[in-house]
Amino acid sequence: MPTTSNISQSIDDKDRRILALVQRDAKLPQAEIARRVGLSAAAVNERLKKLETAGFLRRWVAVVDAKAVGAGITAFVEVFVEHPRSEPGFIEHMRGNDAIQECHHITGEFSLLLKIRVRDMEALQHLLIDKINALEGVRQTRTVIVLSTSKEESYVPTGAEGDLP
């Protein structure tokens, strides 16, 4: 059953299966993808180009082990921004800081939720005091430090047959 994204393009089950496969392994050869979805390699290549152009594939990335590269501290920070007019500037600062991995508008008493990765507690303290709390409009933050992670996934269910519970 074709579905339309907010990008105004329909995708079918083969597109969904291709998306599911490349999410799990972006280095999977197109010939193997073609074999698994029942298309030619050329058809898979064309579909991948269309999916990328249409915005279904935003980028191709490698998933790096944060601890292995020295970013061993993960924290979630709730931020209360006093007035909505301060949010665009705040969000722009967050987008420009690689230690801020995610920034979400949330419901509840806080305005935003940040996922942060830094090398140590000193770096976290510096980020919180000098880069977040010092920004205009930030009234309050609440920080939760991750002790361990049981699951962390970037995979998004595509709706392909067998992909969703």
C-alpha positions in Angstrom: 0.0 0.0 0.0 1.6 3.3 -1.1 2.1 5.9 1.6 2.8 9.6 1.0 5.3 11.5 3.1 5.2 15.1 3.9 7.5 15.5 0.9 4.5 14.6 -1.4 5.9 11.4 -2.9 4.5 7.9 -2.5 6.6 5.0 -1.6 5.7 1.3 -2.0 6.6 -1.8 -0.1 9.8 -2.3 -2.1 11.0 1.2 -1.3 10.2 0.5 2.4 12.2 -2.8 2.3 15.1 -1.0 0.7 15.0 1.7 3.4 14.9 -1.0 6.1 17.9 -2.8 4.6 20.1 0.3 4.2 19.3 1.4 7.7 20.7 -1.8 9.1 23.7 -1.8 6.8 24.4 1.2 4.5 27.4 -0.7 3.0 25.1 -3.5 1.8 25.9 -3.9 -2.0 23.0 -2.9 -4.2 23.1 -6.3 -5.9 22.4 -7.9 -2.5 19.6 -5.4 -1.8 18.2 -6.2 -5.3 18.2 -9.9 -4.6 16.4 -9.4 -1.3 13.7 -7.2 -2.6 13.2 -8.8 -6.0 14.5 -6.0 -8.3 17.5 -5.5 -10.6 20.5 -3.7 -9.2 19.8 -0.8 -11.6 16.3 -0.5 -10.3 17.6 -0.4 -6.7 20.1 2.3 -7.6 17.4 4.4 -9.2 15.1 3.9 -6.2 17.8 4.9 -3.8 18.5 8.1 -5.8 14.8 8.9 -5.8 14.5 8.2 -2.0 17.4 10.4 -1.3 16.2 13.3 -3.6 12.7 13.1 -2.0 14.2 13.4 1.5 13.3 9.8 2.7 17.1 9.3 3.1 18.5 12.4 4.7 22.2 11.3 4.8 24.5 8.4 4.8 26.4 8.0 8.1 28.7 5.8 10.2 27.6 4.9 13.7 30.6 5.7 15.9 31.1 4.2 19.4 31.0 7.3 21.6 33.1 5.8 24.4 35.7 4.6 22.0 36.3 8.1 20.8 36.3 9.7 24.2 32.7 10.9 24.6 32.0 8.7 27.6 29.4 10.8 29.3 25.8 10.9 28.1 23.3 13.2 29.7 19.7 14.3 29.0 19.0 17.9 29.8 15.6 19.4 30.1 15.6 23.2 29.4 12.9 25.7 30.4 13.0 28.6 28.0 11.2 31.5 29.6 9.6 33.0 26.4 9.0 31.5 23.0 10.8 34.4 21.3 14.0 33.1 22.9 13.7 29.6 21.5 14.9 30.2 17.9 18.2 31.6 19.1 18.6 28.9 21.7 17.9 26.2 19.1 20.4 27.7 16.7 23.1 27.6 19.3 22.3 23.9 20.0 22.5 23.1 16.3 26.0 24.6 16.2 27.3 22.5 19.0 28.4 18.9 18.2 28.1 17.8 21.8 24.4 18.4 21.5 23.2 15.3 19.6 19.5 15.9 19.8 17.2 18.8 20.6 13.4 18.1 20.9 10.4 20.3 21.9 8.6 18.4 24.6 5.4 18.5 26.7 5.4 19.1 30.4 7.0 21.8 32.5 10.2 22.1 30.4 10.4 23.4 26.8 13.1 21.3 25.3 15.0 18.1 25.8 18.7 17.8 24.8 20.8 14.6 24.4 24.4 15.4 25.1 27.6 13.5 24.8 30.9 14.8 26.3 34.2 13.4 27.4 33.9 14.0 31.1 32.1 15.7 33.9 34.2 18.8 33.6 33.1 19.2 29.9 29.5 18.6 30.9 29.7 21.3 33.6 31.3 23.7 31.1 28.6 23.0 28.6 25.7 23.4 31.1 27.0 26.6 32.7 28.7 28.4 29.9 26.9 27.2 26.8 23.3 26.4 27.9 22.4 28.2 31.1 24.1 31.4 29.9 21.9 31.8 26.9 19.1 34.4 26.8 15.8 33.1 27.9 17.0 30.0 29.8 15.4 30.0 33.2 16.1 26.5 34.4 17.6 23.2 33.4 17.4 19.7 34.8 20.1 17.2 34.0 20.0 13.4 34.1 23.3 11.6 33.6 23.2 8.1 32.0 24.8 5.4 34.1 24.6 2.7 31.4 22.7 2.1 28.1 20.9 -1.1 27.4 19.6 -0.1 24.0 20.4 2.8 21.6 19.1 2.5 18.1 18.8 4.8 15.1 16.6 2.4 13.1 13.2 3.8 12.1 10.5 1.2 11.3 9.6 1.7 7.7 6.2 -0.1 7.6 7.6 -2.7 5.2 6.0 -6.1 5.5 7.5 -7.8 8.6 9.1 -4.5 9.8 6.5 -3.4 12.4 5.1 -5.4 15.3 
